[in-house]
Amino acid sequence: MTFSQDEKFLMMLYSPGSKTGLEKALWKMSADLDLDDPDDYQLYQLILSVQGKLKQMTVVEFNQLDLYHNL
């Protein structure tokens, strides 16, 4: 799975270290966004992109991600 630099950065900031934990953190954060605000809407779109990619990944694949290099 290929993630953009922005997606990797978002994942790095909000990941507690597990796929399930990251999915929950992104869901919780997205619930607090004001979708009428252009910046929040852009962040929401980024979250949706990451969530879609995470759904396609296994836990093993997630654990093999290196979010802290090549940013």
TAMOZI-V277961 format. One record per residue. RES is the residue in three letters. PHI is phi in whole degrees, 0 to 359 (999 if undefined). PSI is psi in degrees with one decimal (none if undefined). NEAR is the number of other ideal C-beta (glycine too) atoms within 10 Angstrom. Layout:
res->(RES RES)
phi->(PHI PHI)
psi->(PSI PSI)
near->(NEAR NEAR)
This chain:
res->(MET THR PHE SER GLN ASP GLU LYS PHE LEU MET MET LEU TYR SER PRO GLY SER LYS THR GLY LEU GLU LYS ALA LEU TRP LYS MET SER ALA ASP LEU ASP LEU ASP ASP PRO ASP ASP TYR GLN LEU TYR GLN LEU ILE LEU SER VAL GLN GLY LYS LEU LYS GLN MET THR VAL VAL GLU PHE ASN GLN LEU ASP LEU TYR HIS ASN LEU)
phi->(999 255 246 288 300 296 295 298 296 300 296 298 291 252 283 275 114 225 299 298 297 293 301 294 296 292 298 297 295 295 293 267 279 264 289 278 273 303 292 296 295 296 296 299 297 295 298 300 297 296 299 296 289 297 298 276 263 273 297 299 298 299 295 272 294 244 281 259 237 65 275)
psi->(133.9 128.7 143.2 167.5 -42.0 -41.1 -43.1 -41.7 -44.0 -45.1 -41.2 -41.3 -35.9 -6.6 124.3 3.2 -2.2 154.6 -48.6 -42.0 -40.4 -42.8 -43.3 -42.7 -41.5 -39.9 -45.8 -44.7 -41.4 -28.6 -21.9 -1.8 146.9 103.3 -6.9 -15.6 124.4 -38.7 -43.4 -38.3 -40.3 -42.2 -40.0 -42.7 -38.5 -42.0 -44.8 -39.8 -46.5 -45.0 -39.7 -40.8 -38.0 -37.4 -28.8 -10.3 150.8 167.7 -39.4 -45.5 -41.9 -44.2 -19.7 -8.1 141.6 91.8 -14.5 3.3 152.8 34.1 none)
near->(10 6 16 12 9 13 18 19 14 22 19 13 10 17 17 9 8 13 18 11 12 22 17 13 18 20 11 10 15 16 7 7 15 10 11 7 11 9 9 14 13 12 17 16 11 17 19 12 15 21 14 9 15 19 9 8 14 9 10 8 12 19 11 9 16 7 17 8 6 7 8)
